[in-house]
Amino acid sequence: HTLDQIGRTFGVSRERIRQIEERALNKLRHPIRIRKLKDFL
């Protein structure tokens, strides 16, 4: 899906979807979260 498609689905702008995606990826890259994910997987 494109950012435009996702934005239309949720009623927000493409830019807002991009911001949410960036925030989520930054959270996943955090060292503590990486360790917890490795333990989980």
CHARMM internal coordinates of N, CA and C (Angstrom, degrees):
IC EDIT
DIST 1 N 1 CA 1.4547
DIST 1 CA 1 C 1.5258
ANGL 1 N 1 CA 1 C 109.86
DIST 1 C 2 N 1.3153
ANGL 1 CA 1 C 2 N 116.04
DIHE 1 N 1 CA 1 C 2 N 150.92
DIST 2 N 2 CA 1.4579
ANGL 1 C 2 N 2 CA 119.83
DIHE 1 CA 1 C 2 N 2 CA 175.95
DIST 2 CA 2 C 1.5237
ANGL 2 N 2 CA 2 C 109.39
DIHE 1 C 2 N 2 CA 2 C -90.66
DIST 2 C 3 N 1.3270
ANGL 2 CA 2 C 3 N 116.04
DIHE 2 N 2 CA 2 C 3 N 164.79
DIST 3 N 3 CA 1.4599
ANGL 2 C 3 N 3 CA 119.87
DIHE 2 CA 2 C 3 N 3 CA 176.86
DIST 3 CA 3 C 1.5254
ANGL 3 N 3 CA 3 C 110.43
DIHE 2 C 3 N 3 CA 3 C -61.32
DIST 3 C 4 N 1.3338
ANGL 3 CA 3 C 4 N 116.61
DIHE 3 N 3 CA 3 C 4 N -35.78
DIST 4 N 4 CA 1.4708
ANGL 3 C 4 N 4 CA 120.25
DIHE 3 CA 3 C 4 N 4 CA 177.37
DIST 4 CA 4 C 1.5230
ANGL 4 N 4 CA 4 C 111.28
DIHE 3 C 4 N 4 CA 4 C -61.40
DIST 4 C 5 N 1.3244
ANGL 4 CA 4 C 5 N 116.76
DIHE 4 N 4 CA 4 C 5 N -45.61
DIST 5 N 5 CA 1.4692
ANGL 4 C 5 N 5 CA 120.60
DIHE 4 CA 4 C 5 N 5 CA -179.07
DIST 5 CA 5 C 1.5227
ANGL 5 N 5 CA 5 C 110.80
DIHE 4 C 5 N 5 CA 5 C -62.89
DIST 5 C 6 N 1.3065
ANGL 5 CA 5 C 6 N 116.06
DIHE 5 N 5 CA 5 C 6 N -44.97
DIST 6 N 6 CA 1.4684
ANGL 5 C 6 N 6 CA 119.99
DIHE 5 CA 5 C 6 N 6 CA -179.72
DIST 6 CA 6 C 1.5192
ANGL 6 N 6 CA 6 C 110.13
DIHE 5 C 6 N 6 CA 6 C -64.57
DIST 6 C 7 N 1.3299
ANGL 6 CA 6 C 7 N 116.57
DIHE 6 N 6 CA 6 C 7 N -42.37
DIST 7 N 7 CA 1.4609
ANGL 6 C 7 N 7 CA 120.90
DIHE 6 CA 6 C 7 N 7 CA 178.16
DIST 7 CA 7 C 1.5156
ANGL 7 N 7 CA 7 C 112.03
DIHE 6 C 7 N 7 CA 7 C -59.22
DIST 7 C 8 N 1.3240
ANGL 7 CA 7 C 8 N 117.19
DIHE 7 N 7 CA 7 C 8 N -42.76
DIST 8 N 8 CA 1.4709
ANGL 7 C 8 N 8 CA 120.32
DIHE 7 CA 7 C 8 N 8 CA 178.48
DIST 8 CA 8 C 1.5271
ANGL 8 N 8 CA 8 C 110.77
DIHE 7 C 8 N 8 CA 8 C -63.80
DIST 8 C 9 N 1.3282
ANGL 8 CA 8 C 9 N 116.55
DIHE 8 N 8 CA 8 C 9 N -40.32
DIST 9 N 9 CA 1.4652
ANGL 8 C 9 N 9 CA 120.47
DIHE 8 CA 8 C 9 N 9 CA 179.66
DIST 9 CA 9 C 1.5258
ANGL 9 N 9 CA 9 C 111.27
DIHE 8 C 9 N 9 CA 9 C -59.23
DIST 9 C 10 N 1.3436
ANGL 9 CA 9 C 10 N 116.09
DIHE 9 N 9 CA 9 C 10 N -41.79
DIST 10 N 10 CA 1.4589
ANGL 9 C 10 N 10 CA 120.57
DIHE 9 CA 9 C 10 N 10 CA -175.94
DIST 10 CA 10 C 1.5230
ANGL 10 N 10 CA 10 C 113.47
DIHE 9 C 10 N 10 CA 10 C -97.78
DIST 10 C 11 N 1.3234
ANGL 10 CA 10 C 11 N 116.66
DIHE 10 N 10 CA 10 C 11 N -1.22
DIST 11 N 11 CA 1.4597
ANGL 10 C 11 N 11 CA 119.92
DIHE 10 CA 10 C 11 N 11 CA 177.36
DIST 11 CA 11 C 1.5124
ANGL 11 N 11 CA 11 C 113.96
DIHE 10 C 11 N 11 CA 11 C 72.26
DIST 11 C 12 N 1.3259
ANGL 11 CA 11 C 12 N 116.55
DIHE 11 N 11 CA 11 C 12 N 31.45
DIST 12 N 12 CA 1.4666
ANGL 11 C 12 N 12 CA 120.77
DIHE 11 CA 11 C 12 N 12 CA 177.52
DIST 12 CA 12 C 1.5285
ANGL 12 N 12 CA 12 C 108.92
DIHE 11 C 12 N 12 CA 12 C -130.86
DIST 12 C 13 N 1.3258
ANGL 12 CA 12 C 13 N 115.73
DIHE 12 N 12 CA 12 C 13 N 172.50
DIST 13 N 13 CA 1.4610
ANGL 12 C 13 N 13 CA 119.83
DIHE 12 CA 12 C 13 N 13 CA -176.70
DIST 13 CA 13 C 1.5266
ANGL 13 N 13 CA 13 C 111.87
DIHE 12 C 13 N 13 CA 13 C -78.83
DIST 13 C 14 N 1.3128
ANGL 13 CA 13 C 14 N 114.31
DIHE 13 N 13 CA 13 C 14 N 161.35
DIST 14 N 14 CA 1.4672
ANGL 13 C 14 N 14 CA 121.23
DIHE 13 CA 13 C 14 N 14 CA 175.38
DIST 14 CA 14 C 1.5288
ANGL 14 N 14 CA 14 C 109.69
DIHE 13 C 14 N 14 CA 14 C -58.38
DIST 14 C 15 N 1.3363
ANGL 14 CA 14 C 15 N 116.49
DIHE 14 N 14 CA 14 C 15 N -40.07
DIST 15 N 15 CA 1.4670
ANGL 14 C 15 N 15 CA 120.96
DIHE 14 CA 14 C 15 N 15 CA -179.19
DIST 15 CA 15 C 1.5251
ANGL 15 N 15 CA 15 C 110.77
DIHE 14 C 15 N 15 CA 15 C -63.70
DIST 15 C 16 N 1.3286
ANGL 15 CA 15 C 16 N 117.69
DIHE 15 N 15 CA 15 C 16 N -40.09
DIST 16 N 16 CA 1.4677
ANGL 15 C 16 N 16 CA 120.83
DIHE 15 CA 15 C 16 N 16 CA 179.29
DIST 16 CA 16 C 1.5256
ANGL 16 N 16 CA 16 C 110.47
DIHE 15 C 16 N 16 CA 16 C -64.81
DIST 16 C 17 N 1.3220
ANGL 16 CA 16 C 17 N 117.42
DIHE 16 N 16 CA 16 C 17 N -39.72
DIST 17 N 17 CA 1.4644
ANGL 16 C 17 N 17 CA 120.78
DIHE 16 CA 16 C 17 N 17 CA 176.97
DIST 17 CA 17 C 1.5231
ANGL 17 N 17 CA 17 C 109.75
DIHE 16 C 17 N 17 CA 17 C -62.99
DIST 17 C 18 N 1.3366
ANGL 17 CA 17 C 18 N 116.69
DIHE 17 N 17 CA 17 C 18 N -41.71
DIST 18 N 18 CA 1.4583
ANGL 17 C 18 N 18 CA 120.79
DIHE 17 CA 17 C 18 N 18 CA 178.88
DIST 18 CA 18 C 1.5343
ANGL 18 N 18 CA 18 C 110.42
DIHE 17 C 18 N 18 CA 18 C -61.21
DIST 18 C 19 N 1.3351
ANGL 18 CA 18 C 19 N 116.59
DIHE 18 N 18 CA 18 C 19 N -41.82
DIST 19 N 19 CA 1.4678
ANGL 18 C 19 N 19 CA 120.97
DIHE 18 CA 18 C 19 N 19 CA 179.13
DIST 19 CA 19 C 1.5294
ANGL 19 N 19 CA 19 C 111.04
DIHE 18 C 19 N 19 CA 19 C -63.73
DIST 19 C 20 N 1.3229
ANGL 19 CA 19 C 20 N 116.53
DIHE 19 N 19 CA 19 C 20 N -43.42
DIST 20 N 20 CA 1.4712
ANGL 19 C 20 N 20 CA 120.76
DIHE 19 CA 19 C 20 N 20 CA 179.62
DIST 20 CA 20 C 1.5245
ANGL 20 N 20 CA 20 C 109.94
DIHE 19 C 20 N 20 CA 20 C -63.74
DIST 20 C 21 N 1.3330
ANGL 20 CA 20 C 21 N 116.46
DIHE 20 N 20 CA 20 C 21 N -42.78
DIST 21 N 21 CA 1.4637
ANGL 20 C 21 N 21 CA 121.07
DIHE 20 CA 20 C 21 N 21 CA 178.60
DIST 21 CA 21 C 1.5269
ANGL 21 N 21 CA 21 C 110.65
DIHE 20 C 21 N 21 CA 21 C -61.03
DIST 21 C 22 N 1.3206
ANGL 21 CA 21 C 22 N 117.02
DIHE 21 N 21 CA 21 C 22 N -45.78
DIST 22 N 22 CA 1.4662
ANGL 21 C 22 N 22 CA 121.59
DIHE 21 CA 21 C 22 N 22 CA -179.50
DIST 22 CA 22 C 1.5238
ANGL 22 N 22 CA 22 C 110.94
DIHE 21 C 22 N 22 CA 22 C -61.82
DIST 22 C 23 N 1.3360
ANGL 22 CA 22 C 23 N 116.68
DIHE 22 N 22 CA 22 C 23 N -42.78
DIST 23 N 23 CA 1.4659
ANGL 22 C 23 N 23 CA 120.64
DIHE 22 CA 22 C 23 N 23 CA 179.67
DIST 23 CA 23 C 1.5291
ANGL 23 N 23 CA 23 C 111.03
DIHE 22 C 23 N 23 CA 23 C -63.62
DIST 23 C 24 N 1.3234
ANGL 23 CA 23 C 24 N 116.14
DIHE 23 N 23 CA 23 C 24 N -42.88
DIST 24 N 24 CA 1.4665
ANGL 23 C 24 N 24 CA 120.49
DIHE 23 CA 23 C 24 N 24 CA 179.77
DIST 24 CA 24 C 1.5254
ANGL 24 N 24 CA 24 C 110.92
DIHE 23 C 24 N 24 CA 24 C -63.59
DIST 24 C 25 N 1.3303
ANGL 24 CA 24 C 25 N 116.96
DIHE 24 N 24 CA 24 C 25 N -43.40
DIST 25 N 25 CA 1.4642
ANGL 24 C 25 N 25 CA 120.06
DIHE 24 CA 24 C 25 N 25 CA 179.58
DIST 25 CA 25 C 1.5205
ANGL 25 N 25 CA 25 C 111.01
DIHE 24 C 25 N 25 CA 25 C -65.44
DIST 25 C 26 N 1.3275
ANGL 25 CA 25 C 26 N 117.53
DIHE 25 N 25 CA 25 C 26 N -38.84
DIST 26 N 26 CA 1.4675
ANGL 25 C 26 N 26 CA 120.21
DIHE 25 CA 25 C 26 N 26 CA 177.58
DIST 26 CA 26 C 1.5219
ANGL 26 N 26 CA 26 C 111.06
DIHE 25 C 26 N 26 CA 26 C -63.17
DIST 26 C 27 N 1.3263
ANGL 26 CA 26 C 27 N 117.20
DIHE 26 N 26 CA 26 C 27 N -38.72
DIST 27 N 27 CA 1.4681
ANGL 26 C 27 N 27 CA 120.32
DIHE 26 CA 26 C 27 N 27 CA 177.41
DIST 27 CA 27 C 1.5236
ANGL 27 N 27 CA 27 C 110.42
DIHE 26 C 27 N 27 CA 27 C -63.39
DIST 27 C 28 N 1.3329
ANGL 27 CA 27 C 28 N 116.60
DIHE 27 N 27 CA 27 C 28 N -42.15
DIST 28 N 28 CA 1.4653
ANGL 27 C 28 N 28 CA 119.84
DIHE 27 CA 27 C 28 N 28 CA -179.26
DIST 28 CA 28 C 1.5244
ANGL 28 N 28 CA 28 C 111.91
DIHE 27 C 28 N 28 CA 28 C -67.64
DIST 28 C 29 N 1.3291
ANGL 28 CA 28 C 29 N 117.08
DIHE 28 N 28 CA 28 C 29 N -27.29
DIST 29 N 29 CA 1.4688
ANGL 28 C 29 N 29 CA 120.90
DIHE 28 CA 28 C 29 N 29 CA -179.49
DIST 29 CA 29 C 1.5248
ANGL 29 N 29 CA 29 C 112.99
DIHE 28 C 29 N 29 CA 29 C -81.22
DIST 29 C 30 N 1.3318
ANGL 29 CA 29 C 30 N 117.97
DIHE 29 N 29 CA 29 C 30 N -10.58
DIST 30 N 30 CA 1.4608
ANGL 29 C 30 N 30 CA 121.25
DIHE 29 CA 29 C 30 N 30 CA -177.80
DIST 30 CA 30 C 1.5311
ANGL 30 N 30 CA 30 C 109.28
DIHE 29 C 30 N 30 CA 30 C -63.70
DIST 30 C 31 N 1.3380
ANGL 30 CA 30 C 31 N 117.21
DIHE 30 N 30 CA 30 C 31 N 133.93
DIST 31 N 31 CA 1.4797
ANGL 30 C 31 N 31 CA 120.64
DIHE 30 CA 30 C 31 N 31 CA -174.52
DIST 31 CA 31 C 1.5314
ANGL 31 N 31 CA 31 C 114.79
DIHE 30 C 31 N 31 CA 31 C -53.72
DIST 31 C 32 N 1.3153
ANGL 31 CA 31 C 32 N 117.66
DIHE 31 N 31 CA 31 C 32 N -41.29
DIST 32 N 32 CA 1.4680
ANGL 31 C 32 N 32 CA 119.59
DIHE 31 CA 31 C 32 N 32 CA -179.18
DIST 32 CA 32 C 1.5245
ANGL 32 N 32 CA 32 C 110.06
DIHE 31 C 32 N 32 CA 32 C -66.23
DIST 32 C 33 N 1.3201
ANGL 32 CA 32 C 33 N 116.99
DIHE 32 N 32 CA 32 C 33 N -41.43
DIST 33 N 33 CA 1.4618
ANGL 32 C 33 N 33 CA 120.17
DIHE 32 CA 32 C 33 N 33 CA 179.09
DIST 33 CA 33 C 1.5243
ANGL 33 N 33 CA 33 C 110.91
DIHE 32 C 33 N 33 CA 33 C -66.91
DIST 33 C 34 N 1.3299
ANGL 33 CA 33 C 34 N 116.49
DIHE 33 N 33 CA 33 C 34 N -37.34
DIST 34 N 34 CA 1.4687
ANGL 33 C 34 N 34 CA 119.84
DIHE 33 CA 33 C 34 N 34 CA 178.07
DIST 34 CA 34 C 1.5240
ANGL 34 N 34 CA 34 C 109.47
DIHE 33 C 34 N 34 CA 34 C -60.72
DIST 34 C 35 N 1.3258
ANGL 34 CA 34 C 35 N 116.94
DIHE 34 N 34 CA 34 C 35 N -44.78
DIST 35 N 35 CA 1.4662
ANGL 34 C 35 N 35 CA 120.54
DIHE 34 CA 34 C 35 N 35 CA -179.73
DIST 35 CA 35 C 1.5277
ANGL 35 N 35 CA 35 C 110.69
DIHE 34 C 35 N 35 CA 35 C -62.69
DIST 35 C 36 N 1.3300
ANGL 35 CA 35 C 36 N 116.47
DIHE 35 N 35 CA 35 C 36 N -43.22
DIST 36 N 36 CA 1.4664
ANGL 35 C 36 N 36 CA 119.67
DIHE 35 CA 35 C 36 N 36 CA 179.49
DIST 36 CA 36 C 1.5231
ANGL 36 N 36 CA 36 C 110.84
DIHE 35 C 36 N 36 CA 36 C -64.06
DIST 36 C 37 N 1.3358
ANGL 36 CA 36 C 37 N 116.50
DIHE 36 N 36 CA 36 C 37 N -40.30
DIST 37 N 37 CA 1.4614
ANGL 36 C 37 N 37 CA 119.52
DIHE 36 CA 36 C 37 N 37 CA 178.31
DIST 37 CA 37 C 1.5227
ANGL 37 N 37 CA 37 C 111.07
DIHE 36 C 37 N 37 CA 37 C -64.76
DIST 37 C 38 N 1.3378
ANGL 37 CA 37 C 38 N 116.88
DIHE 37 N 37 CA 37 C 38 N -40.23
DIST 38 N 38 CA 1.4651
ANGL 37 C 38 N 38 CA 120.02
DIHE 37 CA 37 C 38 N 38 CA 179.10
DIST 38 CA 38 C 1.5226
ANGL 38 N 38 CA 38 C 110.31
DIHE 37 C 38 N 38 CA 38 C -63.22
DIST 38 C 39 N 1.3334
ANGL 38 CA 38 C 39 N 116.65
DIHE 38 N 38 CA 38 C 39 N -40.94
DIST 39 N 39 CA 1.4661
ANGL 38 C 39 N 39 CA 120.32
DIHE 38 CA 38 C 39 N 39 CA 177.73
DIST 39 CA 39 C 1.5294
ANGL 39 N 39 CA 39 C 110.63
DIHE 38 C 39 N 39 CA 39 C -63.11
DIST 39 C 40 N 1.3220
ANGL 39 CA 39 C 40 N 115.83
DIHE 39 N 39 CA 39 C 40 N -38.57
DIST 40 N 40 CA 1.4616
ANGL 39 C 40 N 40 CA 121.12
DIHE 39 CA 39 C 40 N 40 CA -178.70
DIST 40 CA 40 C 1.5238
ANGL 40 N 40 CA 40 C 111.09
DIHE 39 C 40 N 40 CA 40 C -69.52
DIST 40 C 41 N 1.3244
ANGL 40 CA 40 C 41 N 116.33
DIHE 40 N 40 CA 40 C 41 N -40.63
DIST 41 N 41 CA 1.4591
ANGL 40 C 41 N 41 CA 120.44
DIHE 40 CA 40 C 41 N 41 CA -176.96
DIST 41 CA 41 C 1.5110
ANGL 41 N 41 CA 41 C 110.09
DIHE 40 C 41 N 41 CA 41 C -84.45
END
COOR INIT
IC SEED 1 N 1 CA 1 C
IC BUILD
